[in-house]
Amino acid sequence: MHTQTQLRSFEALSQRYGERYKWMVLLIIGVGTIAGVLCTSSFNVAVPALTHTFHLGQDHVQWAMTAFLAAMTIGMLPAAWWLERFGLRRIFITTLWLLIAASVAGFYAHSFVEVVIARLLQGLAAGVLQPLGVMALMRLFPPNIQGRASGILIVGIAFTPAIAPSISGWLLDQFGWHAIFLLGVPFALIALLCAWRWLPAPRKNPIKPFDWPGLGWLSAATIGLVEFVSSLHHSGLASAWTWGQATLTVVSMICYLRHAHQLPHAIIQLHLFNRPTFSRGTLVAFAYGFGLYASTYLIPVFLQNAMAYSATDAGLLLLPSGLALVLTIPFAGRMADRFSPKRITLAGLLIFGLSFMVFAVAAKQVQYWDIVAATVVGRIGLGLILPALNLATLHEMEPHQLGQSSVVVSYARQLGGVVGVTMMAVFMEWRERVCGMVTPGIFEAYAQGFLLLSVVFALAMIAALGMKDAKRE
């Protein structure tokens, strides 16, 4: 057994496969992450179908998305510790099995509660998978090619949300919403087989005790924040339940801060935020996650509810933007190696935010090709942001801090996504009720939703301006 472990060590496999081995590892992790991202983005087109099937409003149906995102956010927190404790091979394979099992369970779900539970388990698996690519990239590749490697890692992951609505829309129209649960399974199986064959055996590292209390406090704060935003609609600002969730969030965060000050190996170490670039980059990641996931939720719902497109047509309309994204990311990755990641991030945020202004200003008169053009421009901005944001945020961190700091950035991005989807669903439910569900009121409601997204990206730009302008050498 010891000899087998030696033969499967990273050093032995690197010697066997040469310089290409680290790219193989990155590709395998990327395929597995795609499976998780498919679960994230494919379900948005099912919102109208779930609304009709279970006779629920958007503010309730969005729990199929926010349960996933909340579990995904919480699942990220122990990822760095699990990686050190069990090794990349074990944690990657185990997580893929969980993702497959949850997907099959969702396929056979017959109630909305079962749907939410299946989505929660999918989210937990996707959350563990999400930071692994960045952690591997920052450890395997030297700084001068990290942008290029990031572009290659992200191109498939970023293209996935663009094509997922069209594929899941077709599945929805042909087979019903149950079939969408299986969309990520083929990629998970491919990654599972490749991981079994090529990922290295774990090393024996000294392991610090896991911070279970810290995970508990941060999980409580995350869940409390999500439920607080959601309860603003179904319970109202003055209700005891809403204020109870706000209190839970604040108290949990205070308890975690006190806990983290006393524990050297806290799950998120507070001294990471002593670096201004990292702190501001984390804020940008939160705002970016808010806008990304809220827009991925809002656009398909707008096309179906306001424009009366079918799920298939709504998904197909987003395909050109996916192609634009694929073409932009490799170029942006090379740019991030040569120029300031901060400035590239700012340019991407500006372009992405302006694309929403088109919907906000011209929602009532928007035509098919206007939507195509606006989404293409937005995805070009997204393509500029993705490779540069992690590099801009993490380039000052010490090697031993990369694991936890990568998790923090991923956590902030996903927390922004959780809040974004929840707030957007609640906001749209409110505006549809005020403006009406028929023309022209429904267009006014969605215009206000897109305006909200533009404001969020403007705030993200303000935070990004404070990041250190460091050129990649």
Buried (B, 14 or more C-beta within 10 A) or exposed (E): EEEEBEEBBBEBBBEEBEEEBBBBBBBBBBBBBBBBBBBBBBBBBBBBBBBEBBEBBBBBBBBBBBBBBBBBBBBBBBBBBBBBBBBBBBBBBBBBEBBBBBBEBBBEBEEBEEBBBBBBBBBBBBBBBBBBBBBBBBEBBEEEBBBBBBBBBBBBBBBBBBBBBBBBBBBBBEEEBBBBBBBBBEBBBBBBEBBEEBBBBBEEEEEEEBBEBBBBBBBBBBBBBBBBBBBBBBBEEEEEEBBBBBEBBBBBBEBBEEBBEEBEBBBBBEEBBEBEBBBBBBBBBBBBBBBBBBBBBBBBBBBBBBBEBBBBBBBBBBBBBBBBBBBBBBBBBBBBBEBBBBBBBBBBBBBBBBBBBBBBBBBEEBEEEBBBBBBBBBBBBBBBBBBBBBBBBBBBBEEEBBBBBBBBBBBBBBBBBBBBBBBBBBBBBBBBEEBBEEEEBBBBBBBBBBBBBBEBBBBBBEBBEBBBEBEBE
